[in-house]
């Protein structure tokens, strides 16, 4: 039914407009008590076997919504209603910003992919912090907060910019993510270099500890699939050195070659710059995840994201080393029943496996491959 609706309506509509339309309906339904309870019962049935503990939180399962969909923390209950086990909001910057000029979001339908150059359009960390502080959860869920650099802030002032957002948002975050891997903010990816990343992460960690004194706010870093293998290793080693709680692998890619894209080269050229997400990113994201797990083992939490579409994809990420898995782009193509199908399929795969729990399965194939 959804695929017919997508082909007849959403596919013909500007992608960003379609996003806002769908987003608005999700928010409206989540605001109607009886209806939201019914929708959650249909779309988000719970599977006891999938219960997961990660980052100090107990969750209904391992599958969450990646940052980028709910930039301003306005639909957390709506996304939980649809079945996401955790919701990562953002990316949020210290200053509000409109993002890049439109059109800035493009579908690659034959590839089940997206290209975006949104540019961290968001209301700013002060407004988002106020919204989170005022939130009265209908569906309690784990909320991650993803922070990035304000575009107009020079690279040499980036640390202070991230610290400002941390001071405002850490108290409202179940975990905090430092995003240094979006390709749509000039100079941002330079911060992935260890010499830049070490002082940045240290400052954010100190700010979170100073701001929130009654608990430790887990801190993660999100990296790009375009990092060279030796740089992936360096980030893994730095995460262990600094006592980070996790790494998210991976963000979108700036690559276009070698992805087996079915969309024509002319169309890709017409679209232009931006981060590519969805099915074509799967292979490299999985490769980075496996490399990270081989390096860090179970000493920190790994979150796998990038090209996740099916329950098989989620299961593959878990076996590769991910305790949590996230999706976003496939939601555009799969629709509101996506989480239900993921959970149902994942429970079936766990039941058919030699593992008693999901925790037992985390990293199993990577451990075997490196033994």
Secondary structure, 3 states (H helix, E strand, C coil): CHHHHHHHCHHHCCHHHHHHHHHHHHHHHHCCHHHHHHHHHHHCCCCHHHCEEECCEEECCCEEECCCCCCCCCCHHHHHHCCCCEEEEEEECCCCECCCCCCCEEEEHHHCEEEECCCCCECCHHHHHHHHHHCCCCCCCEEEEEECCCCCCCHHHHHHHHHHHHHHHHHHCCEEEEECCCCCCCCHHHHHCHHHHHHHHHHHHHHHHHHCCCCCCEEEEEECCCCCHHHHHHHHHHHHHHCCCEEEECCCECCCCCCCCCCCHHHHHHHCCCEEEEHHHHHHHHHHHHHHHHHHCCCCEEEEECCCCCHHHHHHHHHHCCCEEEECHHHHHHCCCHHHHHHHHHHHHHHCCCCCCHHHHCCHHHHHHHC
